[in-house]
Amino acid sequence: WIYGEGWPGDFKLQSEAEWLKWEKQYSEIILSLAKLSESKNIEILSIGVEWKNCILSRPKFWKGLIKEVKAIYNGTLTYCANWDNYERIPFWADLDLIAIDAYFPLCYDCSTEVLKTKTDSISRRLSRFSAHQNKKVFFSEFGYRNIDRALWRQWELPELWKINKENNEIQSMGYQAIFSGFWDQGWFEGGFLWKWFSDQDLNKSSNNSDYTPQNKPAETLIRNFYKGNQ
């Protein structure tokens, strides 16, 4: 992330010279992380996150980068695709794991029945994709805010820290949908919830509408789920 510079998926450059300069610098960063990961026995390494346009416009670069990383890193290698373009990534065959930032729009006005229908549909699609690629799927990010419409096009919601339309039930329903709809599927490898703050002020406060479940009803749901699956 480069704060204030926009979403990585929109990133693009105007000239070949600019692209080559960027690719050199990006490779240096990823290869340094690969060396560090190998030295510390890190289990999983991602070569990037949500580079939607960049992936499509520079596929040879990414394939070459994967070869370079594999020469120095022996752990599980992946790439974190956004939910809306994971089927267009041209190099899954070169990686070990399909990682998806799973912010699928689920439902606008949610009920348990509507939510189940939607997650079942997504699950079937991911199952077919996993079988086609012969690789398991990992949710590199999944999570929901405690605010109205949080299970729909959540990136369109206003980024307000102070709650204006608190909806803790919606946040809990979202996490429950993930656990019920995907967790026990044979093609599913697990995931990381987004997000958990170490900042003490945020950690202690429930007065925010951010993605964290900390000090909200969803935290109890998540805690109980993991206790039951140890």
C-alpha positions, 0 to 999 in steps of 0.5 A, spaced: 500 500 500 502 507 498 497 511 502 493 516 498 495 513 491 489 510 490 487 502 489 493 498 486 488 495 481 488 502 477 495 502 477 498 503 470 504 507 466 504 510 460 511 508 457 515 502 456 521 505 459 516 507 465 514 500 466 521 497 466 523 502 471 517 500 475 518 492 474 526 493 476 524 496 483 518 492 484 522 485 483 527 488 488 522 489 493 519 482 492 526 478 491 528 481 498 522 479 501 523 472 498 530 472 501 527 474 508 521 469 508 526 463 506 531 465 512 525 465 517 521 459 514 515 463 512 510 458 510 506 463 505 509 468 500 505 473 496 508 476 490 502 481 490 496 484 491 490 486 487 494 489 481 488 488 476 490 492 470 498 491 471 497 483 471 493 483 465 498 488 461 505 485 463 504 478 464 511 476 462 514 480 467 509 476 473 511 470 470 519 471 470 518 474 477 515 468 479 521 464 476 526 468 480 522 468 487 522 460 486 529 460 485 530 463 492 524 461 496 521 454 497 515 455 501 508 456 498 507 461 493 501 465 491 498 472 489 492 475 492 487 477 486 481 481 487 474 477 488 472 480 481 478 478 477 481 472 479 479 468 473 483 472 469 490 471 472 494 468 467 499 465 471 496 460 477 499 454 474 506 457 476 503 458 483 502 453 489 495 456 491 490 461 489 489 467 494 483 471 493 481 477 497 474 475 498 469 481 498 464 478 494 457 482 494 453 478 497 446 481 498 443 488 499 437 487 503 440 481 507 436 475 510 439 468 512 436 465 506 438 470 501 445 470 504 445 462 503 443 462 496 449 467 494 454 464 498 452 457 495 453 460 488 460 463 489 462 456 493 460 452 486 463 457 482 470 457 486 469 449 487 469 449 479 475 454 478 479 450 484 478 443 480 480 446 473 486 449 476 488 443 480 489 448 486 486 450 493 483 456 494 485 461 500 481 467 502 487 472 503 482 477 506 475 476 508 471 481 512 465 486 513 464 493 517 458 493 522 454 498 518 448 498 513 449 495 506 456 492 509 455 485 505 453 489 498 458 493 494 462 495 501 467 499 497 462 504 496 460 505 503 463 512 506 469 511 510 467 514 516 470 511 523 464 514 527 458 510 526 453 513 523 448 507 521 451 501 526 449 494 524 452 489 528 448 484 526 450 485 518 457 484 520 456 477 524 452 475 518 457 476 514 462 472 518 457 466 519 456 466 511 464 465 510 464 460 516 458 456 513 459 457 506 466 455 505 470 453 511 468 445 510 469 445 503 474 440 500 477 446 495 478 451 501 484 452 505 482 457 510 483 465 510 485 471 514 480 476 516 480 483 515 482 486 519 485 486 527 488 492 530 494 492 535 493 500 536 490 500 543 485 505 542 482 502 536 482 495 540 479 498 546 473 501 542 467 499 539 465 506 537 467 505 529 464 502 523 471 499 520 472 492 518 475 490 525 470 485 529 474 487 536 469 489 541 463 487 537 458 481 537 462 479 531 468 478 535 464 473 540 462 469 533 469 468 531 472 466 537 467 461 538 468 458 531 475 458 532 474 454 539 470 449 535 475 448 530 481 447 533 
